[in-house]
Amino acid sequence: MSERRQKAISNLFDSIDVNEDDQITIMDLKTKFADQLKPTKRRSSQNIDDALRHFLNKFNTPGQHDGIIDRAEFFGSCSMLSATIKEDIYFEHVLRSLFDFRL
C-alpha cells in the first residue's frame, strides 16, 4: 500500500479517535458525529447505538465483536479495501464517504 494511503488511513483513524486512546468506540463515533447522530422521532438513541455497534463490528477481527476497533484492525480493514481500488485519490474519497454518518 502506498505511503499516501497509509497516511490517509492514519489521519482518518486519528480524527475519529476523539479521546486519543488508540481505539475507536461507540463513544468516539458519537462525539465525532454528534450533530449527525441526534435521536429523532424516527431514530431512537437505542437504534443509533445498535447501528454504530454493527458498523464497528465490520472492522473487528473475525470472532472478536467487542465494539472496539484498534489501529491494527482499522488498518487491516482499510488495507483490504485499498486492494480493490486502483487510484489513491479515489481511495481517499471512498474513506471519506465511508465515514459520512448523515442518516
N, C-alpha and C positions, 0 to 999 in steps of 0.2 A: 504494500500500500504506500502511496506517495506521502511525502512529508506534509504536503498541503492538506491531504485528507486526515492524517493523524492529528494535525493541529486543529482542524475544524472539529473533529470529534472531541478532542480535549477541551477546546473552548466551549463547546456545547455542554459537555458534562459539567464543567466548572460553573457555567451560567445557571444551570438547573440545581446544582448542589448548594442551595442557599446558605445552609449552616456550615459549609466547608468541612464536613466530616468525612469526605471521600466516599459518600454513599448518597444515592438518590432514594428518597422515601416519599410516601404519600404527602407528608407534611411539606417536603421541599416543593413538590408539584403544586400543592395548594397555595403555598406562599408565592411562588414564582408566577403562577397563573391565576391569582386571586380574583381579579376583575372578570375573568372569563369563566370562572367556576362557581359563581354565586348560585345558590339554590333559587329556583323559580317555582311557579305553580306546577309546571310540567316536570321539573327536575329536582328531586329532593336531595338533601345532603347525603343520605344513605346511598342513593343511586350514583351520586358523584364519586363517593368513596369506592363503591363496587367497580365502577368503570376505571378508576385510577389503579386499583389493585389488579384488575385484569390487564391493563396496559403494562404495568410494571412486571407482571409475571411473564410477559412476552420476552423480556430481556433476561430473566433469571436463567441460571444454569438448569437444564432439564432435571426435574425431580426435586428442585430446591425452590419452591414457590414461597419465599419468605417476605415478599413485598419490599425487598431492599435490593437495589442494584449497586454493586460496587463498580469501580472503574474498569476492572478486568472484564466483567460481564458486559458492561456497556460497550467497551471496545470490541469484544467478541461479536456481539450482535451487529454493530456497525461495520465490522470487517466483512461479515457475510453479505451485508447489503452492498458494501463497496465493490465486492467481486462481481456484482451484477450490473454495475454502472460504469460506462467507459470514460466519460468526461468528468474531470474534477469539479468543474463549475456546476454541472448537473447534480453531482453527488451532494454538494453543499446545499443546493436548492431542495433536494429531497430531505435532507436532515432538518432544514428549517421548516419544511411543510409537515414533517412527521411530528414536530413538537409545537404545532399551532393548535391549541386546545379550544378554539372557538367552536362552541357546540350549537 
